[in-house]
Amino acid sequence: MHDDRLISLAYRGRVYILLLVIVGVMTLIAPNFVTVGNFANILKAAGINLLAGIGFTIVMISGQLDLSIGSAMTMGGMMVIGLEPQLGWVGSFSVAILCGVVVGLVNGFIVAKAKINSFIVTLGTMIIVQNAVFLYCKGGTIPAGTFELSDWFQHPVAAGITPQIILPFVVMGVFAAFLRLTPTGRGFYLVGGNQQTAWYAGLSVQRYLIVAFVLSAVLSTLGGAITAMSEAGANPTMGDSSLMTIVAAVIVGGTSMRGGKGSITGTTVALVALAALINGLSCRGEGFEVQLMASGLVLASIILYDAYTEHRREVRRGRKPDLLKEFLHSR
């Protein structure tokens, strides 16, 4: 029984244990890993994908997938930089967010109303948006016309922490509280856990699914826009590598692919852990292929651990017929 409690505790806190292990190992083997500036770089790398990760977590909690988040990030960056000379920062930012709303509505309505699998829908959206971006920029990088906003985003507030780092984590706190503390936020868990039960409880399942996809697209677009404004430029592949990183972080962070379970906090810690892993390997001079393999090993380890934990639960369920015998014997 004591072992089961320890296993259960380790399962619930596995993403925090993973972060501590990665930071501990990299502290020992990676030169210049433990510096204030490097920790700021880790948070910056995690923050780049954090907003899209929040949206993807909400969609997965709702029992769906959104493969278009990387394309939405690229679209947001391209729109805010490309339209700034004509519309100004406020105008180009507004258009970028509006484009995110449109993408989210398209995904949400097709999934919720037409009942088409979200994997297929968002795969198609991903391809369409990505190609639209390539047509818009003609396959080239678009530089910002001014650097004042970039300088503000990159200006350290304290200990190397910049507004580019602060903003995504503030948004994370807002949405984490929304999901856990409000009836509307908890409704996403009910919809993802059992749509029939959610319907009996008076929730509009279709509305929740549409809102989930809109939030995912808008947050992804916002993340891409903030990154582009901070870096004073956008390129047509800026969101390509984000999808797999975010999917890995959301799963490692404890969100179930079957829906109804997960947390934005877990996703955030997982993103920081993966960023620390990549950063530490980079400090050691390891190449991209080693970094990619290490991330894959972490994801595989978590999946295997989840399978082992689920197996133990099934074994314990199989022993329940003996509970009466154990109870009588104890008396």
Secondary structure, DSSP 8 states (H G I E B T S, - for coil): -HHHHHHHHHHHTHHHHHHHHHHHHHHHHSTT-SSHHHHHHHHHHHHHHHHHHHHHHHHHHTT---TTHHHHHHHHHHHHHHSHHHHHHHHHHHHHHHHHHHHHHHHHHHHHHH---HHHHHHHHHHHHHHHHHHHHTTS-EE-S--HHHHHHHS-SBTTB-HHHHHHHHHHHHHHHHHHHSHHHHHHHHHHH-HHHHHHTT--HHHHHHHHHHHHHHHHHHHHHHHHHHHTEE-TTTTTTHHHHHHHHHHHTT--TTSS---HHHHHHHHHHHHHHHHHHHHTT--HHHHHHHHHHHHHHHHHHHHHHHHHHHHHHHTGGGHHHHHHHH-
